[in-house]
Each structure stands twice: as C-alpha cells, then as structure tokens.
C-alpha cells in the first residue's frame, strides 16, 4: 500500500488524541480553581475566592458553574446587582433584560 495513504489516518488520529487530551487538561484546571474557590468561599475569604473563580472563568468563560459561584461571592459581599447579573448570564453568557409583569398581560409573568 501507499505510505501516504497510511500516514493520513495516523495523522488524523494523533490530532484528535491531542485535542482530547487538551480538553481534559482544561477541565481539570477549571475544576482545581473551582475547588479552591469553594474552600475559600466557605472560610469567608470572598476576594480570594473571586480570584479563583475568575481564573476558572478564563478557562471556560461561559461556564454556568463559574457564573453561579461568582454570583454567590457578589451576593455574600452585598453586591446584589452583580449577583443578579451573574445568575441571569449563567446559561448563555448574555445579559437578558428582566421582563416586568403588567396586569394587562399576565400570561408572560
């Protein structure tokens, strides 16, 4: 058989294996930052916990878990506006407007 024909699948397998290994590595780093941040949060060191959660956010910016944890830190520090913003962006990474209920349109409430 042709050597080029055999080299292409081997190269493709090597690339896929490298990409999968890189993804696992980023998940482990994110989990490490989240774990440290949770421990700091539980001990009341909110600013240090925020830094750990922000480190995790650099790895996965739209992670709902990271957004949730940052919202908890904001809430614990009394910054309810940012806590709300973090929670409303958990799933999409986009700030959504708050729909206010009107008596004339109760079906959207």
C-alpha angles and dihedrals in degrees: 000000000000114000092218089055091056095042095059097063090043090052091048091050091049092051093048091048091051092050092049091049091050091051092051091049093054091048090053092049092049091049091049092053092045092050093050091046092051091051091050091046092052090051091052097251094132099165093052090045089052090054092052092048090048089052088054089048090057088059095044110013096182098043109137091211092056092047090050093051092048088051090053090053091050091049093049090052092049097251096132095167093061091040089057092045092052092051095047091052096047097105104032110019087233124108108239123205117249113248111224119211118243123193090231093057108037093153093078095051 
